[in-house]
Amino acid sequence: MNKLIGISTGIKNVDMAPGNIPCVVINNDFVNLCNSYGSTAVIIGPQSNLNNIDISNFDGLIVSGGGDINPNMYGQDVEDKTSRISDNRDSTELKLFKSAEKNMIKTLAICRGNQLLNVYKEGTLYQDLYDSGFTEINHDKPFEDARSHIHDIHIDKESKLYSLVEEEKISVNSIHHQGINTLGKDLKITAKSPDGVIEGIETTNDWEAIGIQWHPENMVEDKYSKLIFEWLCS
């Protein structure tokens, strides 16, 4: 059966026939991965005039990576290294999480999405991992490394994530400078990197939501990336 998978994303200026204009942009590998499991991908850009967003007709939701979340959302002021804030995107994706939880929509939160899932559940973030003392691993890798395994993560055997990949240690890519600090409500930690950075979370209530700090869409031939997308589209 063809399932609908909503994929949130942000705005980027793109050169087009009318000039350089703001466009809703997403890595097309997201679409290809959903299609490969018989699902239709529906792209959701930031909305500016909606009090509520209803995704009850969707079968799955991906909240994708991007710029930093406004720290005001978790009770902090903006620090020097926090950048590319989009209040419209923050607001839109928080409403998507709310509708997904209300309607029990299976959810995969990636990188920024993983962090926003924690904020949605009233958790906080480190605005910069290096400045916060995580100096052993350079998590903020340049984009040319986005398709490479950068470091290992250790996965909790008592987690949904483990039930998908069936490994306690896998290698992941890494292109983030922020990370989860205080864990939000109804969440558990499912994975960490060797330096202690939280690399995975998931919900502990009836809503089936998984957050991961890496980018499986950038490693489409990776065994574990495929297993995660297979779960989402099943």
C-alpha positions, 0 to 999 in steps of 0.5 A: 500500500502506498503510504504518505510520508511528510518531510519538513524542510527549510528555505534556501535562496536558489538561482532560478529564472526569475532570479535568486529567490527563497525556495523550499529545498530538500535533499532528493535522496529523502524522496528516493528512499521513501519511494524505494519502500513504496511510499510517496514523499510530501515536502512541507516547508515553513508555514507563516499563517497557520495556528495548527497543522493537521497531518492526521492523513499522513502515515509517517513524518520526517523532520529533517536537518538544517539550521539552529533552533532559536534558543528562546524556545528552550529558555536561553539567549542566542550565543555567538555560534548559533546561526541560521535561525528560522522562527517560521520553521521552528513553529511549523515543525513544533506543530508537526510534532504536536499533530504527529503525537496526537494522531500517533503518526510514526516519526523520524527526527533527523539531526536538527529534528532530533534536537527539536524533538527534545525541545518539543518535549521541554528539553534543552540543547548545548548551543555549541558542543566544542564550547561545552567541553565536547572536544574529543570528536569533531562533530561539526564536519564539513559537508564533503564528509556528509556521506562518510562514516565519521565516528561510532555510536553505542546503542542501548539494547533496550531501545526501538533503535536497537530493534531496527539495526540489531547492533550495539555499535555502528558508524555514522556521519556527523555534521552538527555543532549542537546537541541535546543537553537536558533530556525532555519528558517522555524521552529516553536516550538510545545512543551516544558517541564515545565522547558522551554526546547524545546521538539518539532518543526515542519516545517512551509513551504510545507515540512511536518517534525516533530521533537520530543525530546523524543523516541516514539520507546522505548514506543511501547504500548504508545498511542501517540507513536502509533499515531506519527508512524501511521502519518508517515506511512500513 
